Amino acid sequence: MLFLLFHLGPDRYVLDVGKVVEVLPLLQFQKIPQAPRAVAGIFNYHGRPVPAVDLGELILGRPAPERLTTRIILVHYDCDDGRKNLLGLIAENATQVIRREEKDFQAAGLKIGATPYLGPVMLDEHGIIQRVREEKLLPGDVQQLIFPPTMGATA
């Protein structure tokens, strides 16, 4: 399997490339009033508004720094109700892919209810890499905010 490697602070994470549509440079966002802090806003993707979530804010409680290597990872996001949408994920150093097998990942040894998106881990010569399950990133209330039920799917 192929994975997109990215950083949140000093820690490394991967996403399955099969869910990635495109990796974009960091863009300007239209803010969404009253949205949770992790919701960076919406951006224009080929004439379509797409919501973006800052993974640094969501996972670490601090926004991703605005650097040349900070990217928007555009993914296919499957809502709990079955709708499919596009979602931008802001992450640091999202510039490299790695090939690993499913068997290379192991249970992390911890399961925290508030972080269902954190999957198994793998080890390499630089340390730990944790898999992120994009389909579990957004709690139901945040899904409802950025993908209202009356809104048609965009993916």
C-alpha positions in Angstrom: 0.0 0.0 0.0 1.1 3.6 -0.6 0.8 6.2 2.2 1.2 9.9 2.3 3.6 10.9 5.1 3.0 14.1 7.0 4.0 15.7 10.3 2.2 17.3 13.2 4.9 18.9 15.2 7.7 16.4 15.6 5.4 13.4 15.2 4.8 11.5 11.9 1.6 10.3 10.5 0.3 8.6 7.3 -2.9 8.5 5.3 -3.8 5.9 2.7 -3.1 7.4 -0.7 -6.2 5.7 -2.0 -8.3 8.3 -0.2 -6.2 11.3 -1.4 -7.5 13.3 -4.4 -4.7 15.8 -4.5 -2.1 17.5 -2.4 -2.4 21.3 -2.7 -0.3 24.2 -1.5 -1.7 26.1 1.5 -4.4 28.5 0.3 -6.4 31.3 1.9 -9.7 30.2 3.5 -13.0 31.8 4.0 -13.7 31.5 7.7 -16.9 29.9 8.9 -18.3 32.0 11.8 -18.9 30.0 15.1 -17.1 26.9 13.7 -14.9 24.8 16.0 -11.3 25.9 16.0 -10.1 23.0 14.0 -12.3 24.0 11.1 -10.0 26.3 9.1 -12.8 27.4 6.7 -13.7 26.7 3.1 -11.6 27.1 -0.1 -12.3 27.1 -3.8 -11.4 23.8 -5.5 -12.1 24.1 -9.2 -15.2 26.2 -8.7 -16.5 24.1 -5.7 -16.4 25.2 -2.1 -14.6 22.6 0.1 -14.2 22.7 3.9 -10.8 22.4 5.5 -9.8 21.0 8.9 -6.5 21.9 10.4 -5.0 18.6 11.7 -2.6 20.4 14.0 -5.5 22.1 15.7 -7.6 19.0 15.8 -5.0 16.6 17.1 -2.5 18.9 18.9 -4.6 21.9 19.8 -2.4 24.3 17.8 -2.7 25.4 14.2 -0.3 24.1 11.6 2.4 26.7 10.9 2.2 28.5 7.6 5.3 27.1 5.8 6.1 26.2 2.2 5.8 22.5 3.2 2.4 22.9 4.9 -0.2 21.5 2.5 -3.9 20.8 2.0 -4.5 17.1 1.6 -7.7 16.8 -0.4 -9.4 13.6 0.5 -12.6 11.7 -0.2 -14.5 11.8 3.1 -17.3 9.4 3.8 -19.9 10.8 6.2 -21.6 8.7 8.8 -24.8 8.8 6.8 -23.2 7.4 3.6 -22.7 10.7 1.7 -19.3 11.2 0.1 -17.7 14.7 0.1 -14.4 16.4 -0.5 -12.5 17.5 2.6 -9.2 19.4 2.9 -6.8 18.4 5.7 -4.1 20.9 6.6 -0.8 19.2 7.6 2.9 19.9 7.9 5.5 18.4 5.6 2.9 16.6 3.5 5.5 16.1 0.7 6.5 12.4 0.7 4.9 9.0 0.1 6.0 5.7 1.5 5.1 2.1 0.6 4.2 -0.3 3.5 2.2 -3.4 3.9 -0.8 -3.7 6.2 1.2 -6.2 8.3 3.8 -3.5 9.0 1.3 -1.8 11.3 0.7 -2.8 14.9 -1.8 -1.8 17.6 -0.5 1.3 19.4 -1.2 -0.2 22.8 -3.5 2.7 23.7 -7.1 3.4 22.7 -8.4 6.8 23.7 -12.1 7.3 23.0 -11.7 11.0 21.9 -9.3 10.0 19.1 -10.9 7.2 17.1 -9.1 8.5 14.0 -5.7 7.3 15.4 -5.0 3.9 13.9 -2.1 1.4 14.3 1.5 2.4 14.3 4.7 1.2 12.5 8.3 1.6 13.3 11.2 2.6 11.1 14.7 3.9 11.6 13.4 7.3 12.6 10.9 6.2 15.1 7.1 5.8 15.2 4.6 6.6 12.4 0.9 6.5 13.2 -1.8 5.8 10.7 -4.7 8.3 10.5 -8.1 7.0 9.6 -9.6 10.0 7.8 -13.1 8.6 7.9 -13.1 8.9 11.7 -11.6 12.4 11.9 -14.8 14.4 12.3 -17.2 14.0 15.2 -20.9 13.8 14.2 -21.6 17.4 15.2 -18.7 18.8 13.1 -19.8 16.6 10.1 -23.3 18.1 10.4 -21.8 21.6 10.5 -19.5 21.4 7.4 -21.6 18.8 5.5 -25.2 19.7 6.3 -27.7 16.8 5.5 -29.5 19.0 3.0 -26.2 19.6 1.1 -25.6 17.3 -1.8 -22.5 15.2 -1.9 -19.5 16.8 -3.6 -17.1 14.0 -4.2 
